[in-house]
Amino acid sequence: MTFTVVSDTPELVTLFIKPGWPTMRRTGTRGGGPRGRMLIKPDGGHEMKEWRENEALVLYRPGDAYSVWLYWGAADHDFRSWYINLEDPWQRTAIGFDSRDNLLDILVAPDLSSWEWKDEDELAWAVENGRYTSEEAATFRTQGERGLERLRRREPPFDQDWPSWRPNQAWSPPVLPQGWKDYE
């Protein structure tokens, strides 16, 4: 994905994306798993896709095995939700960051009052089909619990009024740098 870097400090990396901005998606045979969204057999290629629907701010604390996403409606900038995206800790590269999504996520209410696991069925399918081991899946859930504990305690990044944040209207879509595929 291509994001605009809002901030990059040792404590927090903040990225932004909005509808129409470019993303890359692996190509190959899709259709596996619940809702038929899983990539079954990659063919080594990628296709350009546009980010759709929501503006998103991504908050990442270096070393965590998750990032926290905030979503706003693109047309009205009304705040929609928080989202804890379970993933491998980010690795810095010469052109940005690299990580791997770990399927399991947590959807959090706008006021932080409630939450629910998301895509448990996709993770179970991935374990059944050998993409992840049961031990890896248990580790992902443990990492999610760590994120939830930070939420319950209102620790960073849940300690700030991020829903009131606004993007700079002058920001334009980032351009994918040459050689981007060399860093995946």
Buried (B, 14 or more C-beta within 10 A) or exposed (E): BBBBEBEBEEEBBBBBBBBEBBBBEEEEEBEBBEEEEBBEEEEEEBEEEEBEEBBBBBBBBBEBBBBBBBBBEBEEEEBBBBBBBBBBBBEEEEEBBEBEEBBBBBBBEBEEEEBEBBBBEBBBBBBEEEBBEEEBBEBBBEBBEBBBEBBEEEEEBBEEEBBEBEBEEEEEBBEBEEEBEEEE
